[in-house]
Amino acid sequence: SFMQGSKLEVPLWLAKGLHDSKRRIISVELPKIYKEAWRTVFSADANVVDLHKMGPYYYGFGSQLLNFDNPENPEIAQTILQASHRTNRFRRIMDSSQNAYNEDTSALVARLDELERALFQAGQKGLNDFQCWEKGQASQITASSLVQNYGKRKFTDVDG
């Protein structure tokens, strides 16, 4: 058994399962990258932050933290949005993926969280597929799986 006030590291899924806003079984302490000091860094310039070092699932994990009744939730949500949108972090990643054909991109990719890495890889694949098509090495260009899945979801929503 644990004494009241004990601190314990548990997986996110378990913390979500134990969290009950009525019974207050647990309270959740924010990881440091989501705390005020780091939010200040993001507001200054998110583009200099090594997200993979600080939190490889920064966007996804941060959005899951919003399930807990933390008074700082509005600020956390704002910082996550700001990191990707206001600083054009996603746009810069996509631009880099399109301008780095056959170049060593390991230093750039090393700083990205997993969502950003997937975005970069999708951009690189699209560029590579286009280059192959342009050289006559592919008979057609197909829509990415992201676009195909989005289309399927939209039709499903209409049907339902």
Disulfide bonds with the S-S distance in Angstrom:
none
